[in-house]
């Protein structure tokens, strides 16, 4: 159901920041007040009304309009802010600094202001003669050998070894963990397969098994990490009584024609190498193509002379760090564990990412300006093509998928991304490609080698 929309205006501030003034129409605010009143009413008891069925107007009378309005604003402010930045057509960087606001009188709109960082502006009207270094996609013997090594490892077999345990072996063990001589819940395992050196167990556990043999029984002492998942064990010193049942070594298959047939479905190892070379070559072409787009944006940003303020770059790096940690936490890795593993503080990690953040924001500034300058857009047909896989995955119609994305405010994001890709494609097409060697001599942007890319993953993450 259509209705009143949040209205927004912006005022440019120094250092790539804007002041956003948003107006939430009275009708929209009243809907939020009604929802808030219903929520509060669920916990109220009023004679003559069933629990959860108290009319919102009665809730407002009982609790007071000011309290309900305050609750409504707290509940919906983030949504109104998102609608405001879309209405203002800005791409925010970091969290907004929302000003203190006065509660509106009945029948009046709600107005709030916020200061937020934005992508710097860029003048892309004169990007003729742009040059960029482009690498020729190539696959060398070392890359093929590396891929063959991974295949051998994947198809390796575990064979019983009649010798002492060494790094990289697999062992079958029983263990019983004890605190102060008493077994603790979850500290026992039977016939467990453990790779020595994998780091799966408590620090110090695997290392103390090296040198033991099948049939040996030994007691080791370890200390649980301070951030261990079970709080009752965190930081505690424990002993483990271990029985070694079997030692297994990884046996890699021979690189022969039989191996080629098993893993690649081809007759000879030479054919397997050719197949790997072809597949790696296609992957390398995709890698170079993606990096070329970034390099062209870098060349444009350098030519324009885009300046990204330190504070905005820090906000962006901070935002990226917390996005990364959100993914890690879903995998069971807490922020404390991650920081401990890299041996750095939160601020050190973010500060180190600031130079990459500056370059990323400069690229975004160019791409965003290209859309408006070239009046690039995406058609509904192109949008439907992108949405179709999502609709198939969710097992819903294309029309329903469209409506769902539109309701979430994501449809315009998809449309803008498509328009941005068109704009970048056009700029890449116009740019003159020179050799990486010549680009390095001239001090201009170029596509990095795989080694250079791995040295700065935050800058060249594709």
Secondary structure, DSSP 8 states (H G I E B T S, - for coil): ------EEEEEEETTTEEEEEEEE-HHHHHHHHHHHHHHHHTT---TTS-TT---HHHHHHHH-HHHHHHHHHHHHHHHHHHHHHHHHT--EEEEEEE-------TT--EEEEEEEEE------S--TT-EEE-------HHHHHHHHHHHHHHT-EEEE-SS---TT-EEEEEEEEEETTEEEEEEEEEEEEEETTS--SSTTTTGGGTT--TT-EEEEEEE--TT-SSTTTTT-EEEEEEEEEEEEEEE---SSHHHHHHHHS-SSHHHHHHHHHHHHHHHHHHHHHHHHHHHHHHHHHHHHT----HHHHHHHHHHHHHHHHHHHHHTT--HHHHHHHHT--HHHHHHHHHHHHHHHHHHHHHHHHHHHHHT----HHHHHHHHHHHHHHHT--HHHHHHHHHHTT-HHHHHHHHHHHHHHHHHHHHSEEE-HHHHHHHT--B---HHHHHHTTTTS--
